[in-house]
């Protein structure tokens, strides 16, 4: 399934004659195309479709939080890639074949770790990752694998390769800039993780990707590391939903604490990761996920207290009234974030670009900028 500009919305491979497959994707109203490409080449057989309607299925805050967390991970990988790619391309521009070979695999690590959502970045994937047999008619071959062939198969670096190295720097910098605004959804994350594992087990394992350097194992490690992280996110989301109903009911009903005391209990528990992080140096990842898991029973306890009848120690407002009462502040907060973009990850200044040759106020100013970006 494609956007009008040929960016991939979702895809399924190896659908043979007479077989069927289901594609699930979150899309907005507009024009799209279904394309069936034999051998994944050419334009294929295409059918234009129009999506209508508005709204769609309501997304949960838990899923949005998982997407935001994964986006931050992608941004971190993109930032780490900038100096790693520059080490590789500097060696190419210097004409040092052996140094470029040594830097090749590590320069690709960040991209490979985020490959489940590679299609979200538009034309960056075909510019940086395409193999020779995957080129479309008239497409100029650029990116890692074009340079890989020159280094290992040809054993030389010419003016064209040096220009391609600079182009790779530009493309990776564009990737870094697009992370904050890329269209990443729970569905695209889940589909991408599944499709990547399929590709690793079916195609990449044959050595077809890094066919000249044979550094495929480094790619596999990065691919599986990324997919493992995504599966961890979804497991946490499912655990959070389960805790919202099970643990909330356990404390309020089975342990006879009631809904309001349960809410205060979870409010105290959710403060512990913050305190442990601030005063005892708890790992940031552990602190985040511990607090995140507790958000569901915390919210459910207070919402149940407001909604259940007085006979069950609630306020008796009813679930409908509670939902409407909470809808207003949620809508205001979502509107604020949409306008302010306060939840969009701040693009940090790469360390390699923050070199200073003098001390004094200028050094302190750059330090403050980098600290603000890191926050």
C-alpha positions as semicolon CSV with decimal commas, in nm:
position;residue;x (nm);y (nm);z (nm)
1;X;0,000;0,000;0,000
2;X;0,153;0,331;-0,112
3;X;0,113;0,702;-0,055
4;X;0,069;0,909;-0,375
5;X;0,443;0,987;-0,372
6;X;0,525;0,612;-0,361
7;X;0,621;0,603;0,006
8;X;0,522;0,270;0,157
9;X;0,232;0,270;0,405
10;X;0,242;-0,105;0,470
11;X;0,350;-0,410;0,278
12;X;0,333;-0,788;0,266
13;X;0,578;-1,004;0,073
14;X;0,558;-1,351;-0,084
15;X;0,186;-1,348;-0,162
16;X;0,168;-1,617;-0,431
17;X;-0,100;-1,676;-0,697
18;X;-0,429;-1,781;-0,542
19;X;-0,328;-1,682;-0,189
20;X;-0,458;-1,401;0,028
21;X;-0,310;-1,174;0,291
22;X;-0,442;-0,907;0,524
23;X;-0,276;-0,569;0,561
24;X;-0,360;-0,351;0,860
25;X;-0,255;0,013;0,856
26;X;-0,354;0,341;1,017
27;X;-0,418;0,597;0,743
28;X;-0,582;0,933;0,701
29;X;-0,849;1,019;0,445
30;X;-0,694;1,064;0,101
31;X;-0,567;0,888;-0,211
32;X;-0,356;0,571;-0,200
33;X;-0,249;0,289;-0,431
34;X;-0,220;-0,086;-0,392
35;X;0,077;-0,221;-0,587
36;X;0,165;-0,582;-0,660
37;X;0,528;-0,599;-0,773
38;X;0,654;-0,927;-0,911
39;X;1,009;-0,970;-0,786
40;X;0,977;-0,634;-0,607
41;X;1,077;-0,453;-0,927
42;X;0,911;-0,199;-1,150
43;X;0,580;-0,023;-1,096
44;X;0,385;-0,348;-1,071
45;X;0,011;-0,390;-1,107
46;X;-0,152;-0,091;-0,940
47;X;-0,501;-0,006;-0,817
48;X;-0,590;0,340;-0,694
49;X;-0,810;0,367;-0,384
50;X;-0,954;0,654;-0,184
51;X;-0,990;0,646;0,194
52;X;-1,280;0,849;0,330
53;X;-1,418;0,936;0,669
54;X;-1,259;1,100;0,969
55;X;-1,155;1,023;1,321
56;X;-1,102;0,650;1,304
57;X;-1,039;0,430;1,602
58;X;-0,951;0,623;1,915
59;X;-0,591;0,573;2,021
60;X;-0,510;0,504;2,382
61;X;-0,262;0,718;2,580
62;X;-0,063;0,401;2,651
63;X;-0,009;0,333;2,281
64;X;0,081;0,696;2,216
65;X;0,333;0,680;2,501
66;X;0,488;0,367;2,348
67;X;0,523;0,544;2,012
68;X;0,677;0,851;2,178
69;X;0,924;0,633;2,366
70;X;1,023;0,448;2,050
71;X;1,057;0,779;1,862
72;X;1,303;0,895;2,129
73;X;1,497;0,571;2,078
74;X;1,508;0,631;1,701
75;X;1,629;0,986;1,758
76;X;1,907;0,860;1,985
77;X;2,016;0,612;1,719
78;X;2,015;0,883;1,452
79;X;2,229;1,108;1,670
80;X;2,478;0,829;1,736
81;X;2,490;0,759;1,363
82;X;2,604;1,108;1,263
83;X;2,962;1,078;1,394
84;X;2,983;0,707;1,304
85;X;2,886;0,777;0,944
86;X;3,122;1,074;0,933
87;X;3,412;0,848;1,039
88;X;3,328;0,617;0,748
89;X;3,281;0,893;0,490
90;X;3,593;1,082;0,604
91;X;3,795;0,767;0,533
92;X;3,636;0,741;0,187
93;X;3,711;1,106;0,109
94;X;4,068;1,052;0,227
95;X;4,101;0,760;-0,014
96;X;4,185;0,521;0,272
97;X;4,027;0,190;0,164
98;X;4,123;-0,008;0,474
99;X;4,004;0,259;0,719
100;X;3,675;0,285;0,530
101;X;3,632;-0,093;0,548
102;X;3,686;-0,090;0,923
103;X;3,426;0,185;0,972
104;X;3,162;0,044;0,735
105;X;2,968;-0,190;0,967
106;X;2,960;0,045;1,266
107;X;2,839;0,331;1,046
108;X;2,525;0,128;0,965
109;X;2,437;0,018;1,319
110;X;2,197;0,301;1,406
111;X;2,007;0,273;1,079
112;X;1,973;-0,103;1,107
113;X;1,843;-0,072;1,464
114;X;1,558;0,151;1,343
115;X;1,477;-0,037;1,024
116;X;1,126;-0,140;1,142
117;X;1,015;0,218;1,072
118;X;1,252;0,298;0,784
119;X;0,960;0,359;0,548
120;X;0,849;0,649;0,769
121;X;1,141;0,861;0,649
122;X;1,040;0,892;0,285
123;X;1,320;0,860;0,030
124;X;1,601;0,810;0,283
125;X;1,579;0,429;0,265
126;X;1,618;0,398;-0,116
127;X;1,894;0,661;-0,113
128;X;2,104;0,489;0,153
129;X;2,012;0,119;0,155
130;X;1,926;0,003;-0,196
131;X;2,123;-0,286;-0,343
132;X;2,226;-0,299;-0,708
133;X;1,957;-0,551;-0,803
134;X;1,692;-0,340;-0,631
135;X;1,740;-0,028;-0,842
136;X;1,439;0,108;-1,027
137;X;1,481;0,202;-1,396
138;X;1,673;0,529;-1,415
139;X;1,757;0,533;-1,045
140;X;2,109;0,649;-0,960
141;X;2,280;0,409;-0,720
142;X;2,385;0,583;-0,398
143;X;2,436;0,489;-0,035
144;X;2,622;0,235;0,171
145;X;2,607;-0,061;-0,068
146;X;2,735;0,136;-0,365
147;X;3,039;0,233;-0,157
148;X;3,061;-0,121;-0,022
149;X;3,103;-0,256;-0,374
150;X;3,380;-0,007;-0,451
151;X;3,569;-0,093;-0,133
152;X;3,550;-0,472;-0,142
153;X;3,479;-0,572;-0,503
154;X;3,675;-0,300;-0,682
155;X;3,927;-0,217;-0,410
156;X;3,945;0,148;-0,506
157;X;3,809;0,493;-0,422
158;X;3,764;0,748;-0,699
159;X;3,613;1,093;-0,729
160;X;3,265;0,947;-0,772
161;X;3,294;0,749;-0,449
162;X;3,412;1,059;-0,261
163;X;3,109;1,249;-0,388
164;X;2,883;0,960;-0,285
165;X;3,033;0,973;0,065
166;X;2,930;1,337;0,097
167;X;2,585;1,249;-0,033
168;X;2,556;0,981;0,236
169;X;2,639;1,243;0,501
170;X;2,362;1,464;0,365
171;X;2,107;1,180;0,357
172;X;2,182;1,068;0,713
173;X;2,158;1,429;0,834
174;X;1,815;1,448;0,666
175;X;1,712;1,127;0,842
176;X;1,810;1,284;1,174
177;X;1,598;1,592;1,099
178;X;1,291;1,390;1,001
179;X;1,268;1,171;1,311
180;X;1,071;1,425;1,514
181;X;0,796;1,467;1,252
182;X;0,791;1,125;1,084
183;X;0,458;0,940;1,074
184;X;0,512;0,657;1,323
185;X;0,206;0,470;1,452
186;X;0,151;0,164;1,671
187;X;0,048;-0,028;1,360
188;X;0,353;0,073;1,157
189;X;0,580;-0,024;1,448
190;X;0,420;-0,366;1,487
191;X;0,406;-0,433;1,112
192;X;0,763;-0,314;1,066
193;X;0,900;-0,538;1,341
194;X;0,724;-0,844;1,199
195;X;0,831;-0,769;0,841
196;X;1,192;-0,711;0,946
197;X;1,213;-1,046;1,124
198;X;1,065;-1,209;0,814
199;X;1,324;-1,039;0,595
200;X;1,612;-1,140;0,823
201;X;1,504;-1,505;0,833
202;X;1,417;-1,528;0,464
203;X;1,652;-1,298;0,272
204;X;1,922;-1,136;0,483
205;X;2,037;-1,467;0,627
206;X;2,158;-1,564;0,277
207;X;2,412;-1,280;0,284
208;X;2,239;-1,091;0,004
209;X;2,251;-0,751;0,175
210;X;2,618;-0,705;0,263
211;X;2,723;-0,926;-0,027
212;X;3,066;-0,769;-0,075
213;X;3,181;-0,701;0,281
214;X;3,007;-1,002;0,444
215;X;2,936;-0,795;0,755
216;X;2,580;-0,929;0,775
217;X;2,609;-1,050;1,133
218;X;2,651;-0,691;1,252
219;X;2,331;-0,600;1,067
220;X;2,146;-0,900;1,213
221;X;2,243;-0,799;1,565
222;X;2,118;-0,444;1,509
223;X;1,795;-0,566;1,344
224;X;1,709;-0,810;1,620
225;X;1,807;-0,560;1,890
226;X;1,557;-0,311;1,745
227;X;1,278;-0,565;1,708
228;X;1,341;-0,693;2,059
229;X;1,297;-0,338;2,190
230;X;0,968;-0,299;2,003
231;X;0,837;-0,628;2,138
232;X;0,937;-0,510;2,485
233;X;0,734;-0,191;2,436
234;X;0,425;-0,386;2,333
235;X;0,467;-0,633;2,618
236;X;0,480;-0,338;2,857
237;X;0,166;-0,185;2,704
238;X;-0,021;-0,516;2,743
239;X;0,107;-0,550;3,099
240;X;-0,015;-0,199;3,175
241;X;-0,365;-0,275;3,047
242;X;-0,374;-0,595;3,252
243;X;-0,261;-0,412;3,567
244;X;-0,525;-0,147;3,514
245;X;-0,804;-0,398;3,557
246;X;-0,644;-0,672;3,767
247;X;-0,440;-0,480;4,023
248;X;-0,698;-0,202;4,060
249;X;-0,972;-0,456;4,126
250;X;-0,743;-0,650;4,357
251;X;-0,673;-0,359;4,589
252;X;-1,023;-0,211;4,576
253;X;-1,227;-0,531;4,592
254;X;-1,032;-0,836;4,704
255;X;-0,824;-0,645;4,961
256;X;-1,121;-0,420;5,049
257;X;-0,921;-0,098;5,029
258;X;-1,182;0,078;4,817
259;X;-1,124;0,279;4,501
260;X;-1,012;0,610;4,653
261;X;-0,754;0,456;4,891
262;X;-0,632;0,245;4,597
263;X;-0,583;0,564;4,399
264;X;-0,376;0,717;4,678
265;X;-0,178;0,394;4,709
266;X;-0,083;0,395;4,340
267;X;-0,010;0,770;4,356
268;X;0,244;0,695;4,628
269;X;0,387;0,401;4,435
270;X;0,427;0,602;4,115
271;X;0,630;0,859;4,307
272;X;0,887;0,597;4,411
273;X;1,061;0,567;4,070
274;X;1,098;0,947;4,065
275;X;1,252;0,952;4,412
276;X;1,475;0,652;4,341
277;X;1,591;0,813;4,017
278;X;1,661;1,150;4,180
279;X;1,825;1,042;4,504
280;X;1,948;0,684;4,450
281;X;2,051;0,698;4,086
282;X;1,799;0,445;3,954
283;X;1,852;0,368;3,586
284;X;1,643;0,608;3,371
285;X;1,492;0,328;3,161
286;X;1,387;0,129;3,469
287;X;1,242;0,443;3,631
288;X;1,040;0,532;3,322
289;X;0,886;0,189;3,270
290;X;0,812;0,138;3,640
291;X;0,622;0,468;3,646
292;X;0,457;0,400;3,310
293;X;0,318;0,062;3,419
294;X;0,162;0,222;3,728
295;X;-0,023;0,490;3,528
296;X;-0,301;0,250;3,433
297;X;-0,407;0,131;3,783
298;X;-0,359;0,487;3,911
299;X;-0,600;0,634;3,656
300;X;-0,841;0,340;3,675
301;X;-0,871;0,363;4,054
302;X;-0,965;0,732;4,057
303;X;-1,196;0,694;3,756
304;X;-1,373;0,397;3,918
305;X;-1,410;0,592;4,243
306;X;-1,585;0,875;4,058
307;X;-1,799;0,646;3,843
308;X;-1,919;0,356;4,064
309;X;-2,233;0,386;4,278
310;X;-2,225;0,519;4,634
311;X;-2,314;0,169;4,754
312;X;-1,968;0,064;4,634
313;X;-1,793;0,358;4,804
314;X;-1,789;0,569;4,488
315;X;-1,928;0,910;4,398
316;X;-2,192;0,764;4,170
317;X;-2,134;1,002;3,878
318;X;-2,158;0,721;3,625
319;X;-1,903;0,614;3,366
320;X;-2,051;0,840;3,099
321;X;-2,025;1,154;3,308
322;X;-1,672;1,068;3,420
323;X;-1,565;1,006;3,061
324;X;-1,703;1,344;2,952
325;X;-1,546;1,521;3,249
326;X;-1,203;1,378;3,168
327;X;-1,244;1,434;2,793
328;X;-1,219;1,812;2,829
329;X;-0,874;1,833;2,996
330;X;-0,745;1,556;2,770
331;X;-0,862;1,746;2,460
332;X;-0,702;2,067;2,591
333;X;-0,370;1,892;2,658
334;X;-0,369;1,718;2,319
335;X;-0,448;2,049;2,148
336;X;-0,169;2,222;2,338
337;X;0,084;1,954;2,240
338;X;-0,030;1,968;1,878
339;X;0,027;2,344;1,863
340;X;0,335;2,374;2,084
341;X;0,506;2,051;1,969
342;X;0,638;2,031;2,326
343;X;0,634;1,650;2,305
344;X;0,849;1,641;1,991
345;X;1,203;1,526;2,074
346;X;1,453;1,812;2,062
347;X;1,730;1,756;1,812
348;X;2,055;1,772;2,000
349;X;2,373;1,928;1,873
350;X;2,605;1,638;1,783
351;X;2,916;1,626;1,995
352;X;3,134;1,625;1,684
353;X;2,988;1,966;1,585
354;X;3,036;2,129;1,927
355;X;3,411;2,176;1,912
356;X;3,545;2,492;2,076
357;X;3,897;2,626;2,067
358;X;3,856;2,886;2,338
359;X;3,724;2,897;2,691
360;X;3,508;3,153;2,867
361;X;3,148;3,261;2,805
362;X;3,125;3,100;2,463
363;X;3,207;2,756;2,606
364;X;2,949;2,797;2,882
365;X;2,687;2,907;2,630
366;X;2,732;2,600;2,410
367;X;2,730;2,378;2,720
368;X;2,391;2,522;2,821
369;X;2,249;2,469;2,472
370;X;2,358;2,109;2,468
371;X;2,220;2,052;2,820
372;X;1,883;2,198;2,716
373;X;1,875;1,973;2,411
374;X;1,962;1,670;2,621
375;X;1,670;1,735;2,852
